[in-house]
Amino acid sequence: MFDDDRYLPFEGTGAISTWTLEFPDQSVIDVLIPNIYTSQLKDIQIHLHYTALDGGKSFASEVKGKMKNG
């Protein structure tokens, strides 16, 4: 499925995490998001630049074993 140099061993398995968006205080919210829009806020986009370190051959083999065959 991923026998291509463009795909690294971790690709195809996802990066699972949980995020909480917090603002420091109400004054920041008031500046960034006017009150008329807070009740309408539905989506927030986060652009993330992700860098991973090589986990070694053993880790790569384990991840490849968990990938779905296409």
PQR file of N, CA, C, O and H, with PARSE charges and radii, in Angstrom:
ATOM      1  N   MET A   1       0.815  -1.199   0.000 -0.4000 1.5000
ATOM      2  CA  MET A   1       0.000   0.000   0.000 -0.0000 2.0000
ATOM      3  C   MET A   1       0.859   1.263   0.000  0.5500 1.7000
ATOM      4  O   MET A   1       0.597   2.176  -0.782 -0.5500 1.4000
ATOM      5  N   PHE A   2       1.865   1.336   0.847 -0.4000 1.5000
ATOM      6  CA  PHE A   2       2.678   2.541   0.965 -0.0000 2.0000
ATOM      7  C   PHE A   2       4.138   2.260   0.614  0.5500 1.7000
ATOM      8  O   PHE A   2       5.040   2.795   1.259 -0.5500 1.4000
ATOM      9  H   PHE A   2       2.078   0.594   1.483  0.4000 1.0000
ATOM     10  N   ASP A   3       4.378   1.433  -0.392 -0.4000 1.5000
ATOM     11  CA  ASP A   3       5.749   1.151  -0.809 -0.0000 2.0000
ATOM     12  C   ASP A   3       6.238   2.264  -1.726  0.5500 1.7000
ATOM     13  O   ASP A   3       6.460   2.053  -2.918 -0.5500 1.4000
ATOM     14  H   ASP A   3       3.645   0.998  -0.915  0.4000 1.0000
ATOM     15  N   ASP A   4       6.399   3.428  -1.161 -0.4000 1.5000
ATOM     16  CA  ASP A   4       6.769   4.621  -1.905 -0.0000 2.0000
ATOM     17  C   ASP A   4       7.626   5.478  -0.982  0.5500 1.7000
ATOM     18  O   ASP A   4       7.290   5.658   0.188 -0.5500 1.4000
ATOM     19  H   ASP A   4       6.219   3.599  -0.192  0.4000 1.0000
ATOM     20  N   ASP A   5       8.728   6.006  -1.501 -0.4000 1.5000
ATOM     21  CA  ASP A   5       9.634   6.810  -0.678 -0.0000 2.0000
ATOM     22  C   ASP A   5       8.972   8.064  -0.125  0.5500 1.7000
ATOM     23  O   ASP A   5       9.477   8.657   0.828 -0.5500 1.4000
ATOM     24  H   ASP A   5       9.001   5.860  -2.452  0.4000 1.0000
ATOM     25  N   ARG A   6       7.853   8.475  -0.705 -0.4000 1.5000
ATOM     26  CA  ARG A   6       7.162   9.668  -0.208 -0.0000 2.0000
ATOM     27  C   ARG A   6       6.471   9.417   1.123  0.5500 1.7000
ATOM     28  O   ARG A   6       6.164  10.365   1.844 -0.5500 1.4000
ATOM     29  H   ARG A   6       7.443   7.993  -1.480  0.4000 1.0000
ATOM     30  N   TYR A   7       6.220   8.150   1.462 -0.4000 1.5000
ATOM     31  CA  TYR A   7       5.492   7.823   2.684 -0.0000 2.0000
ATOM     32  C   TYR A   7       6.458   7.312   3.742  0.5500 1.7000
ATOM     33  O   TYR A   7       7.178   6.338   3.524 -0.5500 1.4000
ATOM     34  H   TYR A   7       6.469   7.380   0.875  0.4000 1.0000
ATOM     35  N   LEU A   8       6.463   7.976   4.880 -0.4000 1.5000
ATOM     36  CA  LEU A   8       7.312   7.554   5.982 -0.0000 2.0000
ATOM     37  C   LEU A   8       6.581   6.499   6.800  0.5500 1.7000
ATOM     38  O   LEU A   8       5.362   6.376   6.677 -0.5500 1.4000
ATOM     39  H   LEU A   8       5.878   8.767   5.057  0.4000 1.0000
ATOM     40  N   PRO A   9       7.278   5.740   7.625 -0.5600 1.5000
ATOM     41  CA  PRO A   9       6.649   4.641   8.371  0.2800 2.0000
ATOM     42  C   PRO A   9       5.454   5.031   9.225  0.5500 1.7000
ATOM     43  O   PRO A   9       4.559   4.209   9.423 -0.5500 1.4000
ATOM     44  N   PHE A  10       5.405   6.254   9.737 -0.4000 1.5000
ATOM     45  CA  PHE A  10       4.292   6.638  10.605 -0.0000 2.0000
ATOM     46  C   PHE A  10       3.059   7.063   9.814  0.5500 1.7000
ATOM     47  O   PHE A  10       1.974   7.160  10.388 -0.5500 1.4000
ATOM     48  H   PHE A  10       6.132   6.922   9.577  0.4000 1.0000
ATOM     49  N   GLU A  11       3.190   7.313   8.534 -0.4000 1.5000
ATOM     50  CA  GLU A  11       2.062   7.817   7.762 -0.0000 2.0000
ATOM     51  C   GLU A  11       1.016   6.735   7.554  0.5500 1.7000
ATOM     52  O   GLU A  11       1.340   5.564   7.357 -0.5500 1.4000
ATOM     53  H   GLU A  11       4.071   7.234   8.068  0.4000 1.0000
ATOM     54  N   GLY A  12      -0.229   7.144   7.601 -0.4000 1.5000
ATOM     55  CA  GLY A  12      -1.329   6.224   7.396 -0.0000 2.0000
ATOM     56  C   GLY A  12      -1.941   5.728   8.688  0.5500 1.7000
ATOM     57  O   GLY A  12      -2.991   5.086   8.668 -0.5500 1.4000
ATOM     58  H   GLY A  12      -0.492   8.096   7.761  0.4000 1.0000
ATOM     59  N   THR A  13      -1.305   6.013   9.809 -0.4000 1.5000
ATOM     60  CA  THR A  13      -1.843   5.554  11.088 -0.0000 2.0000
ATOM     61  C   THR A  13      -2.468   6.685  11.879  0.5500 1.7000
ATOM     62  O   THR A  13      -3.184   6.429  12.847 -0.5500 1.4000
ATOM     63  H   THR A  13      -0.452   6.534   9.825  0.4000 1.0000
ATOM     64  N   GLY A  14      -2.221   7.922  11.500 -0.4000 1.5000
ATOM     65  CA  GLY A  14      -2.814   9.058  12.195 -0.0000 2.0000
ATOM     66  C   GLY A  14      -2.013   9.501  13.404  0.5500 1.7000
ATOM     67  O   GLY A  14      -1.151   8.777  13.902 -0.5500 1.4000
ATOM     68  H   GLY A  14      -1.639   8.130  10.714  0.4000 1.0000
ATOM     69  N   ALA A  15      -2.309  10.680  13.855 -0.4000 1.5000
ATOM     70  CA  ALA A  15      -1.714  11.225  15.073 -0.0000 2.0000
ATOM     71  C   ALA A  15      -2.876  11.563  15.999  0.5500 1.7000
ATOM     72  O   ALA A  15      -3.598  12.532  15.763 -0.5500 1.4000
ATOM     73  H   ALA A  15      -3.010  11.268  13.450  0.4000 1.0000
ATOM     74  N   ILE A  16      -3.052  10.790  17.021 -0.4000 1.5000
ATOM     75  CA  ILE A  16      -4.208  10.934  17.906 -0.0000 2.0000
ATOM     76  C   ILE A  16      -3.841  11.829  19.077  0.5500 1.7000
ATOM     77  O   ILE A  16      -2.800  11.651  19.709 -0.5500 1.4000
ATOM     78  H   ILE A  16      -2.465  10.004  17.213  0.4000 1.0000
ATOM     79  N   SER A  17      -4.715  12.802  19.359 -0.4000 1.5000
ATOM     80  CA  SER A  17      -4.479  13.689  20.489 -0.0000 2.0000
ATOM     81  C   SER A  17      -5.791  14.344  20.899  0.5500 1.7000
ATOM     82  O   SER A  17      -6.791  14.266  20.186 -0.5500 1.4000
ATOM     83  H   SER A  17      -5.560  12.946  18.845  0.4000 1.0000
ATOM     84  N   THR A  18      -5.768  14.980  22.042 -0.4000 1.5000
ATOM     85  CA  THR A  18      -6.911  15.731  22.540 -0.0000 2.0000
ATOM     86  C   THR A  18      -6.453  17.159  22.785  0.5500 1.7000
ATOM     87  O   THR A  18      -5.386  17.381  23.358 -0.5500 1.4000
ATOM     88  H   THR A  18      -4.955  15.044  22.621  0.4000 1.0000
ATOM     89  N   TRP A  19      -7.252  18.125  22.356 -0.4000 1.5000
ATOM     90  CA  TRP A  19      -6.877  19.527  22.468 -0.0000 2.0000
ATOM     91  C   TRP A  19      -7.954  20.289  23.218  0.5500 1.7000
ATOM     92  O   TRP A  19      -9.141  19.979  23.113 -0.5500 1.4000
ATOM     93  H   TRP A  19      -8.119  17.944  21.891  0.4000 1.0000
ATOM     94  N   THR A  20      -7.530  21.281  23.971 -0.4000 1.5000
ATOM     95  CA  THR A  20      -8.442  22.202  24.637 -0.0000 2.0000
ATOM     96  C   THR A  20      -8.028  23.616  24.262  0.5500 1.7000
ATOM     97  O   THR A  20      -6.879  24.008  24.461 -0.5500 1.4000
ATOM     98  H   THR A  20      -6.566  21.533  24.057  0.4000 1.0000
ATOM     99  N   LEU A  21      -8.961  24.373  23.722 -0.4000 1.5000
ATOM    100  CA  LEU A  21      -8.684  25.757  23.346 -0.0000 2.0000
ATOM    101  C   LEU A  21      -9.116  26.653  24.496  0.5500 1.7000
ATOM    102  O   LEU A  21     -10.281  26.654  24.895 -0.5500 1.4000
ATOM    103  H   LEU A  21      -9.895  24.055  23.560  0.4000 1.0000
ATOM    104  N   GLU A  22      -8.164  27.416  25.023 -0.4000 1.5000
ATOM    105  CA  GLU A  22      -8.451  28.304  26.147 -0.0000 2.0000
ATOM    106  C   GLU A  22      -7.954  29.710  25.823  0.5500 1.7000
ATOM    107  O   GLU A  22      -6.895  29.882  25.219 -0.5500 1.4000
ATOM    108  H   GLU A  22      -7.218  27.416  24.699  0.4000 1.0000
ATOM    109  N   PHE A  23      -8.723  30.702  26.226 -0.4000 1.5000
ATOM    110  CA  PHE A  23      -8.304  32.092  26.101 -0.0000 2.0000
ATOM    111  C   PHE A  23      -7.918  32.590  27.489  0.5500 1.7000
ATOM    112  O   PHE A  23      -8.533  32.190  28.478 -0.5500 1.4000
ATOM    113  H   PHE A  23      -9.584  30.563  26.716  0.4000 1.0000
ATOM    114  N   PRO A  24      -6.906  33.458  27.580 -0.5600 1.5000
ATOM    115  CA  PRO A  24      -6.416  33.901  28.886  0.2800 2.0000
ATOM    116  C   PRO A  24      -7.470  34.583  29.756  0.5500 1.7000
ATOM    117  O   PRO A  24      -7.537  34.340  30.961 -0.5500 1.4000
ATOM    118  N   ASP A  25      -8.282  35.425  29.153 -0.4000 1.5000
ATOM    119  CA  ASP A  25      -9.325  36.096  29.932 -0.0000 2.0000
ATOM    120  C   ASP A  25     -10.384  36.660  28.991  0.5500 1.7000
ATOM    121  O   ASP A  25     -10.205  36.667  27.773 -0.5500 1.4000
ATOM    122  H   ASP A  25      -8.229  35.622  28.174  0.4000 1.0000
ATOM    123  N   GLN A  26     -11.457  37.120  29.550 -0.4000 1.5000
ATOM    124  CA  GLN A  26     -12.588  37.613  28.762 -0.0000 2.0000
ATOM    125  C   GLN A  26     -12.208  38.783  27.867  0.5500 1.7000
ATOM    126  O   GLN A  26     -12.761  38.915  26.775 -0.5500 1.4000
ATOM    127  H   GLN A  26     -11.603  37.114  30.539  0.4000 1.0000
ATOM    128  N   SER A  27     -11.278  39.639  28.295 -0.4000 1.5000
ATOM    129  CA  SER A  27     -10.908  40.796  27.472 -0.0000 2.0000
ATOM    130  C   SER A  27     -10.280  40.358  26.148  0.5500 1.7000
ATOM    131  O   SER A  27     -10.475  41.010  25.123 -0.5500 1.4000
ATOM    132  H   SER A  27     -10.829  39.532  29.182  0.4000 1.0000
ATOM    133  N   VAL A  28      -9.533  39.265  26.167 -0.4000 1.5000
ATOM    134  CA  VAL A  28      -8.945  38.751  24.928 -0.0000 2.0000
ATOM    135  C   VAL A  28     -10.041  38.236  24.007  0.5500 1.7000
ATOM    136  O   VAL A  28     -10.015  38.492  22.803 -0.5500 1.4000
ATOM    137  H   VAL A  28      -9.374  38.735  26.999  0.4000 1.0000
ATOM    138  N   ILE A  29     -10.990  37.521  24.560 -0.4000 1.5000
ATOM    139  CA  ILE A  29     -12.110  37.018  23.767 -0.0000 2.0000
ATOM    140  C   ILE A  29     -12.872  38.185  23.152  0.5500 1.7000
ATOM    141  O   ILE A  29     -13.239  38.135  21.978 -0.5500 1.4000
ATOM    142  H   ILE A  29     -11.011  37.313  25.538  0.4000 1.0000
ATOM    143  N   ASP A  30     -13.112  39.230  23.932 -0.4000 1.5000
ATOM    144  CA  ASP A  30     -13.856  40.393  23.442 -0.0000 2.0000
ATOM    145  C   ASP A  30     -13.145  41.070  22.274  0.5500 1.7000
ATOM    146  O   ASP A  30     -13.797  41.579  21.362 -0.5500 1.4000
ATOM    147  H   ASP A  30     -12.813  39.270  24.886  0.4000 1.0000
ATOM    148  N   VAL A  31     -11.817  41.079  22.295 -0.4000 1.5000
ATOM    149  CA  VAL A  31     -11.053  41.703  21.217 -0.0000 2.0000
ATOM    150  C   VAL A  31     -11.046  40.811  19.976  0.5500 1.7000
ATOM    151  O   VAL A  31     -11.243  41.294  18.861 -0.5500 1.4000
ATOM    152  H   VAL A  31     -11.287  40.666  23.035  0.4000 1.0000
ATOM    153  N   LEU A  32     -10.821  39.515  20.169 -0.4000 1.5000
ATOM    154  CA  LEU A  32     -10.703  38.597  19.037 -0.0000 2.0000
ATOM    155  C   LEU A  32     -12.039  38.223  18.416  0.5500 1.7000
ATOM    156  O   LEU A  32     -12.150  38.108  17.196 -0.5500 1.4000
ATOM    157  H   LEU A  32     -10.661  39.123  21.075  0.4000 1.0000
ATOM    158  N   ILE A  33     -13.040  38.035  19.243 -0.4000 1.5000
ATOM    159  CA  ILE A  33     -14.340  37.563  18.770 -0.0000 2.0000
ATOM    160  C   ILE A  33     -15.426  38.469  19.342  0.5500 1.7000
ATOM    161  O   ILE A  33     -15.779  38.343  20.514 -0.5500 1.4000
ATOM    162  H   ILE A  33     -12.950  38.128  20.235  0.4000 1.0000
ATOM    163  N   PRO A  34     -15.952  39.372  18.538 -0.5600 1.5000
ATOM    164  CA  PRO A  34     -17.024  40.237  19.047  0.2800 2.0000
ATOM    165  C   PRO A  34     -18.194  39.406  19.575  0.5500 1.7000
ATOM    166  O   PRO A  34     -18.468  38.317  19.070 -0.5500 1.4000
ATOM    167  N   ASN A  35     -18.875  39.924  20.587 -0.4000 1.5000
ATOM    168  CA  ASN A  35     -19.965  39.196  21.247 -0.0000 2.0000
ATOM    169  C   ASN A  35     -21.040  38.695  20.296  0.5500 1.7000
ATOM    170  O   ASN A  35     -21.643  37.649  20.537 -0.5500 1.4000
ATOM    171  H   ASN A  35     -18.653  40.809  20.997  0.4000 1.0000
ATOM    172  N   ILE A  36     -21.284  39.427  19.224 -0.4000 1.5000
ATOM    173  CA  ILE A  36     -22.342  38.996  18.309 -0.0000 2.0000
ATOM    174  C   ILE A  36     -21.976  37.701  17.579  0.5500 1.7000
ATOM    175  O   ILE A  36     -22.855  37.027  17.041 -0.5500 1.4000
ATOM    176  H   ILE A  36     -20.794  40.277  19.029  0.4000 1.0000
ATOM    177  N   TYR A  37     -20.688  37.349  17.557 -0.4000 1.5000
ATOM    178  CA  TYR A  37     -20.262  36.153  16.838 -0.0000 2.0000
ATOM    179  C   TYR A  37     -20.023  34.944  17.741  0.5500 1.7000
ATOM    180  O   TYR A  37     -19.974  33.819  17.243 -0.5500 1.4000
ATOM    181  H   TYR A  37     -19.974  37.897  17.994  0.4000 1.0000
ATOM    182  N   THR A  38     -19.876  35.138  19.032 -0.4000 1.5000
ATOM    183  CA  THR A  38     -19.526  34.000  19.889 -0.0000 2.0000
ATOM    184  C   THR A  38     -20.584  32.914  19.877  0.5500 1.7000
ATOM    185  O   THR A  38     -20.249  31.732  19.954 -0.5500 1.4000
ATOM    186  H   THR A  38     -19.916  36.052  19.436  0.4000 1.0000
ATOM    187  N   SER A  39     -21.844  33.284  19.782 -0.4000 1.5000
ATOM    188  CA  SER A  39     -22.890  32.261  19.756 -0.0000 2.0000
ATOM    189  C   SER A  39     -22.942  31.551  18.409  0.5500 1.7000
ATOM    190  O   SER A  39     -23.560  30.493  18.283 -0.5500 1.4000
ATOM    191  H   SER A  39     -22.116  34.245  19.719  0.4000 1.0000
ATOM    192  N   GLN A  40     -22.292  32.135  17.400 -0.4000 1.5000
ATOM    193  CA  GLN A  40     -22.299  31.546  16.064 -0.0000 2.0000
ATOM    194  C   GLN A  40     -21.009  30.802  15.741  0.5500 1.7000
ATOM    195  O   GLN A  40     -20.892  30.218  14.664 -0.5500 1.4000
ATOM    196  H   GLN A  40     -21.791  32.994  17.502  0.4000 1.0000
ATOM    197  N   LEU A  41     -20.065  30.811  16.632 -0.4000 1.5000
ATOM    198  CA  LEU A  41     -18.777  30.175  16.391 -0.0000 2.0000
ATOM    199  C   LEU A  41     -18.956  28.664  16.306  0.5500 1.7000
ATOM    200  O   LEU A  41     -19.371  28.025  17.273 -0.5500 1.4000
ATOM    201  H   LEU A  41     -20.161  31.285  17.508  0.4000 1.0000
ATOM    202  N   LYS A  42     -18.641  28.095  15.142 -0.4000 1.5000
ATOM    203  CA  LYS A  42     -18.845  26.661  14.934 -0.0000 2.0000
ATOM    204  C   LYS A  42     -17.547  25.914  14.664  0.5500 1.7000
ATOM    205  O   LYS A  42     -17.398  24.767  15.086 -0.5500 1.4000
ATOM    206  H   LYS A  42     -18.304  28.613  14.356  0.4000 1.0000
ATOM    207  N   ASP A  43     -16.625  26.533  13.982 -0.4000 1.5000
ATOM    208  CA  ASP A  43     -15.387  25.866  13.599 -0.0000 2.0000
ATOM    209  C   ASP A  43     -14.187  26.742  13.924  0.5500 1.7000
ATOM    210  O   ASP A  43     -14.240  27.967  13.815 -0.5500 1.4000
ATOM    211  H   ASP A  43     -16.747  27.465  13.640  0.4000 1.0000
ATOM    212  N   ILE A  44     -13.122  26.097  14.316 -0.4000 1.5000
ATOM    213  CA  ILE A  44     -11.844  26.762  14.517 -0.0000 2.0000
ATOM    214  C   ILE A  44     -10.820  25.948  13.750  0.5500 1.7000
ATOM    215  O   ILE A  44     -10.736  24.732  13.927 -0.5500 1.4000
ATOM    216  H   ILE A  44     -13.079  25.102  14.404  0.4000 1.0000
ATOM    217  N   GLN A  45     -10.045  26.598  12.904 -0.4000 1.5000
ATOM    218  CA  GLN A  45      -9.031  25.898  12.136 -0.0000 2.0000
ATOM    219  C   GLN A  45      -7.675  26.092  12.799  0.5500 1.7000
ATOM    220  O   GLN A  45      -7.306  27.203  13.181 -0.5500 1.4000
ATOM    221  H   GLN A  45     -10.114  27.585  12.760  0.4000 1.0000
ATOM    222  N   ILE A  46      -6.948  25.003  12.927 -0.4000 1.5000
ATOM    223  CA  ILE A  46      -5.606  25.034  13.493 -0.0000 2.0000
ATOM    224  C   ILE A  46      -4.656  24.490  12.437  0.5500 1.7000
ATOM    225  O   ILE A  46      -4.855  23.392  11.918 -0.5500 1.4000
ATOM    226  H   ILE A  46      -7.248  24.101  12.617  0.4000 1.0000
ATOM    227  N   HIS A  47      -3.634  25.256  12.124 -0.4000 1.5000
ATOM    228  CA  HIS A  47      -2.614  24.808  11.186 -0.0000 2.0000
ATOM    229  C   HIS A  47      -1.425  24.331  12.012  0.5500 1.7000
ATOM    230  O   HIS A  47      -0.850  25.094  12.789 -0.5500 1.4000
ATOM    231  H   HIS A  47      -3.473  26.148  12.545  0.4000 1.0000
ATOM    232  N   LEU A  48      -1.070  23.088  11.841 -0.4000 1.5000
ATOM    233  CA  LEU A  48      -0.058  22.456  12.669 -0.0000 2.0000
ATOM    234  C   LEU A  48       1.086  21.971  11.796  0.5500 1.7000
ATOM    235  O   LEU A  48       0.871  21.267  10.809 -0.5500 1.4000
ATOM    236  H   LEU A  48      -1.537  22.468  11.210  0.4000 1.0000
ATOM    237  N   HIS A  49       2.281  22.344  12.160 -0.4000 1.5000
ATOM    238  CA  HIS A  49       3.474  21.819  11.499 -0.0000 2.0000
ATOM    239  C   HIS A  49       4.031  20.732  12.409  0.5500 1.7000
ATOM    240  O   HIS A  49       4.412  21.007  13.547 -0.5500 1.4000
ATOM    241  H   HIS A  49       2.456  22.916  12.962  0.4000 1.0000
ATOM    242  N   TYR A  50       4.078  19.517  11.919 -0.4000 1.5000
ATOM    243  CA  TYR A  50       4.428  18.354  12.723 -0.0000 2.0000
ATOM    244  C   TYR A  50       5.770  17.801  12.278  0.5500 1.7000
ATOM    245  O   TYR A  50       5.999  17.595  11.086 -0.5500 1.4000
ATOM    246  H   TYR A  50       3.768  19.294  10.995  0.4000 1.0000
ATOM    247  N   THR A  51       6.645  17.564  13.220 -0.4000 1.5000
ATOM    248  CA  THR A  51       7.937  16.946  12.950 -0.0000 2.0000
ATOM    249  C   THR A  51       8.083  15.732  13.844  0.5500 1.7000
ATOM    250  O   THR A  51       7.823  15.801  15.045 -0.5500 1.4000
ATOM    251  H   THR A  51       6.459  17.731  14.189  0.4000 1.0000
ATOM    252  N   ALA A  52       8.495  14.632  13.264 -0.4000 1.5000
ATOM    253  CA  ALA A  52       8.661  13.402  14.037 -0.0000 2.0000
ATOM    254  C   ALA A  52      10.112  12.943  13.967  0.5500 1.7000
ATOM    255  O   ALA A  52      10.807  13.184  12.980 -0.5500 1.4000
ATOM    256  H   ALA A  52       8.706  14.576  12.288  0.4000 1.0000
ATOM    257  N   LEU A  53      10.547  12.292  15.009 -0.4000 1.5000
ATOM    258  CA  LEU A  53      11.879  11.704  15.032 -0.0000 2.0000
ATOM    259  C   LEU A  53      11.789  10.249  14.598  0.5500 1.7000
ATOM    260  O   LEU A  53      10.757   9.602  14.781 -0.5500 1.4000
ATOM    261  H   LEU A  53       9.983  12.096  15.810  0.4000 1.0000
ATOM    262  N   ASP A  54      12.857   9.745  14.032 -0.4000 1.5000
ATOM    263  CA  ASP A  54      12.911   8.346  13.614 -0.0000 2.0000
ATOM    264  C   ASP A  54      12.800   7.450  14.837  0.5500 1.7000
ATOM    265  O   ASP A  54      13.599   7.560  15.767 -0.5500 1.4000
ATOM    266  H   ASP A  54      13.695  10.270  13.883  0.4000 1.0000
ATOM    267  N   GLY A  55      11.820   6.570  14.838 -0.4000 1.5000
ATOM    268  CA  GLY A  55      11.597   5.663  15.961 -0.0000 2.0000
ATOM    269  C   GLY A  55      12.351   4.352  15.831  0.5500 1.7000
ATOM    270  O   GLY A  55      12.255   3.491  16.706 -0.5500 1.4000
ATOM    271  H   GLY A  55      11.171   6.481  14.082  0.4000 1.0000
ATOM    272  N   GLY A  56      13.094   4.193  14.758 -0.4000 1.5000
ATOM    273  CA  GLY A  56      13.870   2.979  14.572 -0.0000 2.0000
ATOM    274  C   GLY A  56      13.118   1.912  13.785  0.5500 1.7000
ATOM    275  O   GLY A  56      11.921   2.033  13.525 -0.5500 1.4000
ATOM    276  H   GLY A  56      13.172   4.893  14.047  0.4000 1.0000
ATOM    277  N   LYS A  57      13.847   0.869  13.415 -0.4000 1.5000
ATOM    278  CA  LYS A  57      13.284  -0.202  12.586 -0.0000 2.0000
ATOM    279  C   LYS A  57      12.177  -0.965  13.303  0.5500 1.7000
ATOM    280  O   LYS A  57      11.178  -1.334  12.686 -0.5500 1.4000
ATOM    281  H   LYS A  57      14.819   0.770  13.626  0.4000 1.0000
ATOM    282  N   SER A  58      12.345  -1.203  14.590 -0.4000 1.5000
ATOM    283  CA  SER A  58      11.339  -1.947  15.347 -0.0000 2.0000
ATOM    284  C   SER A  58      10.012  -1.192  15.367  0.5500 1.7000
ATOM    285  O   SER A  58       8.954  -1.778  15.137 -0.5500 1.4000
ATOM    286  H   SER A  58      13.157  -0.903  15.092  0.4000 1.0000
ATOM    287  N   PHE A  59      10.072   0.097  15.638 -0.4000 1.5000
ATOM    288  CA  PHE A  59       8.861   0.923  15.660 -0.0000 2.0000
ATOM    289  C   PHE A  59       8.223   0.969  14.277  0.5500 1.7000
ATOM    290  O   PHE A  59       7.005   0.843  14.147 -0.5500 1.4000
ATOM    291  H   PHE A  59      10.931   0.573  15.825  0.4000 1.0000
ATOM    292  N   ALA A  60       9.045   1.150  13.240 -0.4000 1.5000
ATOM    293  CA  ALA A  60       8.524   1.203  11.873 -0.0000 2.0000
ATOM    294  C   ALA A  60       7.812  -0.097  11.515  0.5500 1.7000
ATOM    295  O   ALA A  60       6.751  -0.068  10.891 -0.5500 1.4000
ATOM    296  H   ALA A  60      10.034   1.252  13.345  0.4000 1.0000
ATOM    297  N   SER A  61       8.376  -1.224  11.900 -0.4000 1.5000
ATOM    298  CA  SER A  61       7.745  -2.518  11.623 -0.0000 2.0000
ATOM    299  C   SER A  61       6.414  -2.650  12.342  0.5500 1.7000
ATOM    300  O   SER A  61       5.445  -3.153  11.772 -0.5500 1.4000
ATOM    301  H   SER A  61       9.238  -1.247  12.407  0.4000 1.0000
ATOM    302  N   GLU A  62       6.360  -2.201  13.590 -0.4000 1.5000
ATOM    303  CA  GLU A  62       5.119  -2.270  14.363 -0.0000 2.0000
ATOM    304  C   GLU A  62       4.030  -1.402  13.728  0.5500 1.7000
ATOM    305  O   GLU A  62       2.877  -1.822  13.620 -0.5500 1.4000
ATOM    306  H   GLU A  62       7.147  -1.793  14.053  0.4000 1.0000
ATOM    307  N   VAL A  63       4.401  -0.193  13.310 -0.4000 1.5000
ATOM    308  CA  VAL A  63       3.433   0.708  12.686 -0.0000 2.0000
ATOM    309  C   VAL A  63       2.945   0.135  11.365  0.5500 1.7000
ATOM    310  O   VAL A  63       1.746   0.155  11.089 -0.5500 1.4000
ATOM    311  H   VAL A  63       5.337   0.148  13.398  0.4000 1.0000
ATOM    312  N   LYS A  64       3.851  -0.373  10.550 -0.4000 1.5000
ATOM    313  CA  LYS A  64       3.456  -0.959   9.268 -0.0000 2.0000
ATOM    314  C   LYS A  64       2.500  -2.125   9.474  0.5500 1.7000
ATOM    315  O   LYS A  64       1.601  -2.345   8.662 -0.5500 1.4000
ATOM    316  H   LYS A  64       4.825  -0.390  10.774  0.4000 1.0000
ATOM    317  N   GLY A  65       2.693  -2.873  10.557 -0.4000 1.5000
ATOM    318  CA  GLY A  65       1.802  -3.987  10.860 -0.0000 2.0000
ATOM    319  C   GLY A  65       0.397  -3.540  11.218  0.5500 1.7000
ATOM    320  O   GLY A  65      -0.555  -4.305  11.064 -0.5500 1.4000
ATOM    321  H   GLY A  65       3.423  -2.694  11.216  0.4000 1.0000
ATOM    322  N   LYS A  66       0.257  -2.313  11.692 -0.4000 1.5000
ATOM    323  CA  LYS A  66      -1.058  -1.787  12.083 -0.0000 2.0000
ATOM    324  C   LYS A  66      -1.782  -1.071  10.944  0.5500 1.7000
ATOM    325  O   LYS A  66      -2.967  -0.758  11.057 -0.5500 1.4000
ATOM    326  H   LYS A  66       1.031  -1.691  11.817  0.4000 1.0000
ATOM    327  N   MET A  67      -1.075  -0.817   9.860 -0.4000 1.5000
ATOM    328  CA  MET A  67      -1.685  -0.110   8.738 -0.0000 2.0000
ATOM    329  C   MET A  67      -2.680  -1.012   8.029  0.5500 1.7000
ATOM    330  O   MET A  67      -2.476  -2.221   7.921 -0.5500 1.4000
ATOM    331  H   MET A  67      -0.113  -1.072   9.768  0.4000 1.0000
ATOM    332  N   LYS A  68      -3.758  -0.409   7.548 -0.4000 1.5000
ATOM    333  CA  LYS A  68      -4.773  -1.156   6.807 -0.0000 2.0000
ATOM    334  C   LYS A  68      -4.231  -1.493   5.424  0.5500 1.7000
ATOM    335  O   LYS A  68      -3.633  -0.646   4.761 -0.5500 1.4000
ATOM    336  H   LYS A  68      -3.924   0.573   7.635  0.4000 1.0000
ATOM    337  N   ASN A  69      -4.436  -2.700   5.005 -0.4000 1.5000
ATOM    338  CA  ASN A  69      -4.032  -3.090   3.655 -0.0000 2.0000
ATOM    339  C   ASN A  69      -5.073  -2.598   2.673  0.5500 1.7000
ATOM    340  O   ASN A  69      -6.273  -2.810   2.847 -0.5500 1.4000
ATOM    341  H   ASN A  69      -4.922  -3.388   5.544  0.4000 1.0000
ATOM    342  N   GLY A  70      -4.579  -1.927   1.620 -0.4000 1.5000
ATOM    343  CA  GLY A  70      -5.442  -1.234   0.727 -0.0000 2.0000
ATOM    344  C   GLY A  70      -6.133  -1.983  -0.300  0.5500 1.7000
ATOM    345  O   GLY A  70      -6.885  -1.405  -1.086 -0.5500 1.4000
ATOM    346  H   GLY A  70      -3.604  -1.755   1.479  0.4000 1.0000
TER
END
